[in-house]
Amino acid sequence: MSEEENFEQNEEYLDEDEEKLPFAKAEVVRLMKENLDDDKMIRERVKVEMNKFLGDVLKNVCKQLNDYPYTTIEYEMLKESTYPYTNIERINQEKERILLHLEAIKADCNALAMDVQKTLKLKDVVEEDSFASFSAVSEEEEEEE
């Protein structure tokens, strides 16, 4: 065992005594190291905060499980309660798809609004506007002659 690993283990034992964490810190760190690149080093605070985060996730899932009226928790109930955590990529993709669709709808609404403004003006307002601009051009032409 290297000196660094020995130091980390001693550090972990001290922290577990000082602060109650929901899970064994060594197990959380082992899982993190399994899933991180070999060249990554994990700061102590990250180890502690990951442990707390996992504890919070467990509490939130259990709150959802408590909402069921049954005394026995079934696998389907667990799957439903953990869905936001296990399908975050799919949820984010769906969110992105909906946002893009809403942007397209917004663009369509803007185009329709412009069409309405162009084509459905009140007749006398259009004539006045056209007549006023036409009159101004006509007066300038007369002055030039």
Buried (B, 14 or more C-beta within 10 A) or exposed (E): EEEEEEEBBEEBEEBBEEEEBBBEBBEBBEEBEEEEEEEEEBEBEEBBEBBBEBBEBEEBBEEBBEEEEEEEEEEEBEEBBBBEEEEEEEEEEEEEEEEEEEEEEEEEEEEEEEEEEEEEEEEEEEEEEEEEEEEEEEEEEEEEE
